């Protein structure tokens, strides 16, 4: 069974990164209503996720006859998937608490988070479209790239810790969002651990999809409702308002403590029902084999820097 080398996995990542940057540059002109949450929002989101993050690696693996098991596409138990989904629910409130602290820090430093734009999800059909675009397509595509393609290729060198950290940092950078840096980094580490522990990407896909589905369900439940200050909103600028931070931290702090306890119990349960696969010998990797990965990281970092400059009003003050 043929396996991907670090160089091959890095080249797939680089192609995905270039496609993602091109999509980000072309969307405003090809689908201008996307930025306002227009009717094509779901279609564009699915096309970007699948086209940028899934198809390049899948095509290469098909052409080069890469074994699907080496990409983490292997059987896992229903218990592993179920616990992963429960971990998403238990961990969500903990992450929200961390996000509140992070957003309050951004607000203290003078940053002004942009309002998150989503299409209307005020009917069951629109909610289902949201789950398909935000949860299902994103989970399948991103997990295939980061936990199916990159993580096994790097970890086969025996450096599981380094592989987990590298893929998590790349996952964080790929989202090009200063507001969600802690969120995406912590989730990247957890998703990688789920995949490494089970040897399969299905538990990480389940966790990823469940986490994103929670956001869709919250949007569906709260759209059209005037929420009290501090409750979950889709507008990070409102969450970062110092006037509501103290109240929010108290509420989420108590809930996060409960969620953290449940999450720890679920982690223990997941460890009990999983056994890490026997390490597979990998192709030898030299330093220059990592060049495509570092090139991708450089591109993503540049995009993140632009977003940070916009967040703190630097680009605006420069007339850009």
BASE-664559 format. One record per residue: residue in one letter; x negated, y negated, z negated of N, C-alpha, C, CB in turn. Coordinates in steps of 0.1 Angstrom, whole numbers, plus 2048, in hexadecimal, padded with zeros to 3 digits. Atoms other than C-alpha are relative to their C-alpha. Glycine has a CB too. Layout:
<pts>
AXYZXYZXYZXYZ...
</pts>
This chain:
<pts>
X7F880C8008008008007F77F480080A8007F4X80980C7FF7F07DF80B8057F67F78017FB80FX7FD80A80A7EE7C37F27FA7F38057FA8037F2X80580D7FC7E979E7F77F47FC7F880B7F57FDX80C8058077C778F7EF8037F27FB7F480080AX7FE80E8057C376E7DC8007F680C7F57FD7F6X8008097F57BA75D7FD80D8008087F4804809X7F37FF7F87D976A80F80B7F97F880380F803X7F58068087F07607F27FE7F17FF7FF8067F2X80380E8007DF73E7F18047F980D7F27FD7FDX7FC8067F37E573881680F8008017FA80980BX7F28008008097428128057F47F880680D7FAX7FC80C80880C7287F67FE7F38077F88007F3X80380C7F97FB70E80B80A7FD80B7F2800806X7F68027F681371382880D7FC7FA80280E808X7F38048078317118107FF7F27FB80280A7F4X80180E8058236F18018017F680C7F27FE7F9X7FF8097F581E6E182380E7FF8057F780580CX7F28007FB8416EB82E8097F87F680680E801X7F880780A84F6DD80D7FE7F18017FC8057F2X80380E7FE83D6BC8128077FA80D7F17FD801X7F98047F384A6BA83680F7FE7FE7FD80A80BX7F280180386D6C182A8047F47F880580D7F9X7FD80C80886B6A68107FF7F38087F67FF7F4X80280C7F786068D82B80B7FF80A7F2800806X7F78007F587969784580F7FF7FB7FF80D808X7F27FF80589969C82F8067F28018008057F3X7FA80D80089F67682B8057FC80D7F77F67FAX7FC8057F28A167185180A80B8067F47FE809X7F87F67F98B169385B80D8027F87F880D800X7F47FE8088CA69583E8017F57F580080E7F9X80180B80A8CD67382E80A8017F58037F3808X7F77FF80B8EC67C81A7FC80A7F680E804806X8057F680A8D86978087FC7F87F37F4808805X80580780C8C867D7F180C7FA7F87F77F4805X7F58058088EB6717E780980B7FC8087F6808X7F77F58048F86947E080B80280A8057FE7F2X7F57FF7F690B69680180480E8037FB7FA80DX7FA7F37FD91E6B38117F580A80480A7FE80AX80A7F77FC8FE6C281F7F58047F67F87FB80CX80A7FE80A8EC6C37FE7FD80F7FD8057FA7F3X8027F28038F16E87F77F980780C80D8077FEX8077FA7F48E76F281B7F27FD8018087FC80CX80E8057FF8C86DD81B7F78077F57FF7F17FFX8077FA80C8BE6EA7F87FC80F8038087FF7F3X8037F27FD8C170E8037F680280B80D807804X80A7FF7F58AE7098237F27FC7FC8047F680CX80D8048058926F78117FA80B7F88007F37F8X8057F680888F7127F77FC80D80880B8047F5X8037F47F989173080E7F57FD80B80D805807X8098027F587E72082B7F27FD7FC8057F4808X80E8048048617128177FA80A7F78017F37F8X8067F780A85C72B7FB80280F8028067FC7F3X7FE7F27FF86A74C8067FB80580E80E8037FFX8027FB7F386775082C7F18018038067F780AX80E7FE7FC8417498307FA80D7FA7F87F47FBX8067F480683776481780680D8058017FF7F1X7F87F47FC85277C8227FB80480E80F7FE7FFX8047FE7F28487798477F28068008017F4808X80E7FB80082377E83F7FF80E7FB7F77F77F8X8007F380682A79C82980580A80A8088007F3X7FA7F77F78407AB8447F680380C80D7FB806X80A7FF7F58267A58607F48097FC7FC7F3806X80C7F98048097B284C80380D7F87F87F67F7X7FB7F380681D7CF83D7FB8017F17FB80C808X80380080E8177C581980B8087F87FF7F17FAX7F67F88088277DD8008087F77F77F880A7F8X7F78088088457CE7F07FE8017F180F803804X8027FE80F83D7DD7CE7F47F77FB7FC80F7FDX80B80880481C7C97CE8057F17FF7F580180AX7FB80D8018327AA7D180A7FF7F48077FC80DX7F780180C8457B27B180E8058038007F37FAX7F37FC7FC8637BF7C580180F7FD8037FD80FX7FF7F28048677DF7B180B8017F57F38057FAX7F57FD8098817EF79B7FD7FB7F180480E800X80180280E8887E377880D8047F97FD7F07FDX7F47FB8068A17EC75E80B7F57FE7FD8067F2X7F580A8038C37DB7587FE7F97F380E807801X80380780C8B87D47357F77F58017FB80B7F6X80980B7FE89B7C07408067F48067F4805809X7F980B7F98B17AB7578097F97F680780580CX7F68058098CB7A773C7F97F77F580880B7F9X80780880A8B279B7227FA7F38067F48097F9X80580C7F98A278373B80B7F68017FA80480DX7F580A7FE8C47737418047FA7F280D807806X7FD80580E8CB77071B7F57F77FB80180C7F6X80B8098038A87617178027F28067F3806804X7FE80D7F98B274673080A7F77F880580280EX7F58088088D173C71B7FA7FC7F380C8097FEX80680380D8BE73E6FA7F57F58017FB80C7F9X80B8097FE8A072B7078047F28057F6806808X7FD80C7FA8B37107198017F47F680E801807X7FE80B80A8BC6FB6FA7F37FC7FA80A8057F5X80D8038058986FE6EE7F97F780A7F880D7FEX8078087F688B6F070F8077F280180280780EX7FA80D7FF8A56D470F7FB7F87F48108027FEX80680880C8986CA6EC7F27FB8047FF8097F4X80E8057FC8746C96FA8017F580A7F880C805X7FE80A7F68816B67188047F27FA80B80480AX7FC80C80689169C7027F47F87FA80B8027F5X80C8068058706966F07F87FA80B7F880A7F7X8088057F585E6937118067F48077FF80B80AX7FA80C7FA87767B7208007F47F780F804803X80180B8098776667017F27FA8008038047F1X80E8057FE8516637057FF7F880C7F680C7FFX8008077F38556597298077F37FF80780880BX7F980C80286E63F71F7F87F67F780D8027FAX8088088088576327047F57FA8077FB8087F4X80B8057F883B62E71D8047F780C7F880C806X7FA8097F685261A73480480680D7F57F6804X7FB7F97F585C63574C80F7FF8017FB80E800X7F28007FE87E63475C80480B8098047F2807X7FD7F47F888965776780C7FD80980480B7F7X7F68027F689E65778680C8097FD7FB80380FX7F47F88028C26647857FF80C80980C7F7803X7FF7F47F88C568879080C80080980080C7F7X7F58007F78DB68A7AF80480E8037FC7F880DX7FA7F37FD8F26A87B380D7FD8078018097F4X7F38017FA9106AD7C980B8037F680280980CX7F47FE8099336AE7B980180F7FE80D7FA806X7FE7F28039386CF7A780C8017F77F48077F9X7F480180895B6C979B80B80A8038067F2801X7F77F67FD96C6E77AA7F880E8008067FE80EX8067F380196570D7A77F780380D80A80B7FEX8077FE7F495A70E7CC7F37F88008097FC80DX80C8098009426F17C87F68057F68037F27FDX8097FA80B9347017A87F980C8068088037F4X8067F47FA92F7227BB7F57FC80A80B808807X80A8057F791C70F7D67F37FB7F88057F5809X80B8058089076FF7BB7F880C7FA8057F87F4X8077F48058FE7217AC7F880680B80A80A7FAX8077FA7F58F572E7CE7F37F880480980180CX80C8087FC8DE7117D77F67FD7F58057F3806X80980480A8D07077B67FA80C7F88077F67F6X8057F58088CE7287A47FB80C80880C8057F8X8037F37F98CE7467BC7F47FE80A80C805807X80B8027F58B97387DA7F37FC7F98057F680AX80C8058078A17267C37F880B7F98037F47F7X8067F580789B7447AD7F980A80980B8077F7X8057F67F789675C7CA7F37FB80780A80480AX80B8057F887F7467DE7F47FD7F78047F4808X80B80580886A7377C27F980C7F98047F67F6X8067F48078657587AF7F980980A80B8087F9X8077F87F685B76A7CF7F27FA80380880180DX80D8067FE8407507D57F78007F58037F1805X80980280B83274A7B37FE80D7F88067F57F6X8017F480883976A7A07FF80D80880B8027F6X8017F47F783A7827BE7F480080880C801808X80B8017F781F7757D47F37FC7F98037F680BX80C8068068067607C07FC8087F38037F27FCX8037FA80D80877079D7F980E80180C8017F7X8077F37FF8007947A77F27FF80780980A808X80D8027F87E47897C07F57FC7F68027F780CX80A8068097D27757A57FE80A7F48047F27FBX8017F880C7D978D7887F980D80380D8037FAX8077F47FD7CB7AB79B7F18007FD80380480EX80E8028047A979D7937FD8037F27FA7F2804X8017FD80E7B07A676F8017F37F77F28067FDX7FE80D8077B578176580E7FD7FF7F87F5807X7F18028017D978375A8037F37FA80680B7F7X7FE80D8067D67657447FE7F48097F77FE7F4X80280A7F67C775075F80A7FF80B7F2802806X7F57FF7F57E075C77980D7FA7FB80280E804X7F38068067FD7537617FF7F17FF8028067F3X80180F8027EF73075A8007F980E7F37FD7F9X8018077F27E672877F80E8008077F6808809X7F38007FA80873378C80A7F77F980580E801X7F780980781A7207717FE7F28037FF8037F1X80480E7FC8077007788057FD80E7F17FE7FEX7FB8027F280F70479D80F7FF8017FB80B809X7F280180183370A7958057F37FB80680C7F7X7FD80D8068346EB7807FD7F580B7F77FD7F4X80380A7F68236D679B80980080C7F1802805X7F77FF7F483A6E37B780D7F87FE80380F802X7F38078028586D37A67FE7F18018058047F2X80380E7FE8476B17A98097F77F88017FC80FX7F780880985A6A378C7F97FE7F380E8077FDX80680380D84A69176F8098027F57FB7F1800X7F67FF80B86A69275B80180F7FB80D7FC805X7FE7F280386A6B975C7F38077FE80880780AX80D7F98028456C075680080B7F57F57F67FEX8007F580A8496D273580980B8038037FA7F2X7F67F67FC8686E47417FA80A80A80C7F9806X8057F77F68586F27607F48087FC7FE7F880DX80C7F98048376FB75080380B7F77F67F67F9X7FC7F680A84670E73380880B8078097FA7F5X7F87F67F985F71F74A7F780880A80B7FA808X80A7F97F88427287627F980B7F87F77F6806X8077F680882F73974680980B7FC7FB7F97F3X7F77F580484E74C73A80480980C80D7FA7FAX7FC7F87F485875775D7F58098048047F780CX80B7F87FD8357637647FE80B7F67F37F8800X8017F680A83577674380A80B8028017FA7F2X7F57F67FD85678774C7FB80980B80D7F9803X8057F87F484779276D7F48097FD7FD7F780CX80C7F880482679E75F80380B7F77F57F77FAX7FC7F580A8367B174380780B8068087F97F4X7F87F67FA84E7C47587FA80580D80E7FB803X8057FC7F383A7C677980A7FD80B7FC80E800X7F68037F68597B978B8047F27FF80C8097FEX7FB80E80086679779680F7FF7FD7FD7FA80DX7F280180288A7A07908047FA7F280780E801X7FC80780C88B79676B7FD7F18017F78067F4X80380E7FF87A77577380B7F980A7F27FD806X7F58067F789476F79080C7FF7F880280A80CX7F48018098B07777777FF7F47F780280D7F9X80280C8098A275E75E8017F38077F38017F8X80080D7F889C74377880E7FD8057F680280CX7F28037FB8BF7477878097FC7F580580C808X7F780380C8D07477657FD7F27FB7FE80B7F5X80380E8058BD72875A8067F58097F17FF7FFX7FB80A7F78C67157798108008017FB80280EX7F27FF8008EA7227788067F97F480580F800X7FB80780C8EE7147558017F18037F68017F4X7FF80E7FC8E66F176380C7FD8097F37FC807X7F58027F79006F677E80D8007F880080B80BX7F47FF80891A7017658027F47F77FF80D7F7X7FF80C8089136E374F8057F58087F27FD7F9X7FC80B7F79176CC76C80F8028047F880080DX7F27FD7FD9386DD7758097FD7F480280F804X7F880280C9446DB7518017F17FC7FB8087F5X80080D80593B6B774C8037F580B7F27FD7FAX7FD80A7F69416A676D80E7FA7FF7FE80580FX7F380680295D68D76A8037FE7F180A808806X7FE80280E95A68D7447F67F67FB7FF80E7F8X80980A80694C6707317FA8067F38087F37FCX8077F980B93268071A7FC7F67F67F4808806X80580980B9296726F87F17FF8028038067F2X80F8027FF9056656F67F980C7FA7FC7F37F9X8087F68058EB67F6F280380E8058008007F2X7FC7F37FB8FE69C7017FA80280E80F802801X8077FD7F48F16AE7208067F880C80180F803X7FC8087F48F369873F7F780380B8007F17FDX8097FE7F48E569A7627F77F480380980380CX80780D7FE8D667775F7F47FF7F68097F47FFX80B8018098B367974F7FD7F27FB7F4806806X80280E8058B265374C8087FE7F48037F680CX7F880180C8CF6557347FB8077F480F804803X8067F880B8BF6707207F47FA7FA7FC80E805X80C80680489F65C71E8037F37F87F77FE80BX7FD80D8078B163E70F7FD8017F180F7FC802X8047FF80E8A16386ED80C7FF7F67F67F57FCX7F48028098C462E6DF80780D7FD80A7F7807X7F97F48038D06526E17F680C7FD80880580CX80A7F68028AF6656DD8018067F27F27FB802X8007FB80D8B06676B780C80A7FD8017F57F6X7F47F88028D46746B67FF80E80880D7F9805X8027F47F88CC68D6D27F680A7FA7FC7FD80EX80A7F88068AD69A6C18058087F47F47F87FCX7FA7FA80C8C06A26A180980C8048087F67F7X7F77F57FC8DB6B66B37F880B80780A7FA80AX8077F67F98C46C86CB7F58077F77F97FA80CX80A7FA8098AA6CE6AF80680C7F97FB7F67F7X7F97F68088C36E269B80480C80A80D7FB7F9X7FC7F57F68D06F56BA7F38078058077FA80CX80C7FA7FB8AC6FB6C67FA8097F67F67F5804X8057F780A8A370B6A580780D8018017FA7F2X7F87F37FF8BF7246A97FC80780D80F7FC800X8037FA7F38B77296CE7F28068008007F680BX80D7FA80089272F6C680080D7F97F67F67F9X7FF7F380789B74A6AD80580B8098087FF7F4X7FA7F67F78B175C6C67F680380B80D7FA806X80A7FE7F58967576E17F58097FC7FB7F3805X80B7F880687B7666CB80580F7FF7FB7FB7F3X7FB7F28028917856C480180680E80E8007FAX7FE7FA7F28987896EA7F28038068077F6809X80E7FD7FC8727876F17FB80D7FA7F77F47FDX8037F480686D7A26D880780C8078038007F1X7F87F57FA8887B76E87FA80380E80E7FC801X8067FE7F28797B270B7F38077FF7FE7F2807X80D7F98018577BD6FF80380F7FC7F77FA7F5X7FD7F38048677DC6F080480980C80B8017F5X7FB7F77F68777E87107F87FF80D80E7FB804X8088017F485B7DF7287F28057FD7FF7F1805X80E7FB8028397EE72D7F87FA80C7FF810800X8088067F581F7DA7427FB80B8097F57F87FAX8057F67F68167ED7627F18017FF8047FC80EX80F7FE7FF7F47FC7667FA7F68097FD80F804X80680A7F77DD7E17747FB80780D7F47FA7F9X8047FB7F37D77E67997F37F980480C7FD80AX80C8067FA7B57E17A98037F680B7F680A805X7FD80B7F57B57C17BE7F47FE8098047F37F9X80B8047F77A17B47DA7F77F67FA8067FB80EX80A80A8067817A27CF8037F28057F2804803X7FE80E7FD78677D7CE7F47F77FD80D7FA7F9X80B80980376B7637D28067F27FE7F680080CX7FB80D80476D73F7C88077F980C7F47F77FBX7FA8077F57747327EB80E8068047F780180CX7F37FA7FE79274A7ED80B7F87FA80080E7FCX7F68088077A47327D68027F38067FC7FF7F1X7FF80D7FA7A07147ED80E7FD8047F77FF80CX7F28047FC7C47167FB8087FD7F480680C808X7F980280D7D17187D77FD7F27FB7FD80A7F6X80380D8057BE6F97CD8047F58097F07FF7FEX7FA80A7F67C86E77ED80E7FE7FE7FD80580EX7F28018037EC6EE7E58027F87F480780E7FFX7FF80780C7E76E27C27FD7F18027F78067F5X80480E7FD7D76C27CF80C7F88067F47FF809X7F48067F97F56BB7E680B7FD7F680480980CX7F580280980E6C17CB7FD7F67F580380E7F9X80380A80A7FB6AC7B28017F28067F18027FBX7FF80D7F97FA68F7CB80F7FC8007FA80080EX7F28037FF8206927CF8057FC7F280880C805X7FC80280E8246937A97FB7F27FB7FB80A7F7X80580D80480E6747A58087F58067F17FF805X7F880A7F98236607BE80D7FF7F880480480EX7F480180884266A7AA7FE7F97F280580F7FDX80380780D83165F7897FF7F18027F38067FAX80280E7FE82863E79880E7F98037F77FD80DX7F38057FE84C6397A38087FF7F380880880AX7F980080D8586437817FD7F57F77FC80D7F9X80480A80984462976F7FF7F28087F28037FBX7FE80D7F984B60E78A7F37FB8068057F67F7X80D8057FA82760C7978027FD80F7F58097FDX7FF8027F28306117BB8097F480380680D806X7F880C7FE84C5F87B87F97F37FE80C8017F7X80780C8028355DE7AA7F67FD80B7F98007F3X8098027F581E5E47C78067FD80D7F780C801X7F98037F48395DE7E080280C8097FA7F5808X7FF7F37F883A6037EB80E8067FE7F580A7FC
</pts>
